[in-house]
C-alpha cells in the first residue's frame, strides 16, 4: 500500500470521526489544525484507524506520532 492509498483511506476515517465531510488532511496535519481534535476524539480516531487498516498500535507508538505524516509512515510499516 502506498502513501496515496493510505492518505485516501485516512481521509475517509478522519471525515467520519470528526463529522467533517470536506476535511482534507496532509502530512503536516496535526491536532491543532483539525477542529474538534481533542483527547477523546484522538482515542476514537486511533481505534477507527486500527479497525480500518486491520492493525494495532502500541501506546508508545501513538505517543511518538507528531503529525499525519508520522501516522502514514507508521501505517505503511504495519501493512507492508
Rosetta blueprint (number, residue, H / E / L):
1 X L
2 X L
3 X H
4 X H
5 X H
6 X H
7 X H
8 X H
9 X H
10 X H
11 X H
12 X H
13 X H
14 X H
15 X H
16 X H
17 X H
18 X L
19 X L
20 X L
21 X L
22 X L
23 X L
24 X L
25 X L
26 X L
27 X L
28 X L
29 X L
30 X L
31 X H
32 X H
33 X H
34 X L
35 X L
36 X L
37 X L
38 X L
39 X H
40 X H
41 X H
42 X H
43 X H
44 X H
45 X H
46 X H
47 X H
48 X H
49 X H
50 X H
51 X H
52 X H
53 X H
54 X L
55 X L
56 X L
57 X L
58 X L
59 X H
60 X H
61 X H
62 X H
63 X H
64 X H
65 X L
66 X L
67 X L
68 X H
69 X H
70 X H
71 X H
72 X H
73 X H
74 X H
75 X H
76 X H
77 X H
78 X H
79 X H
80 X L
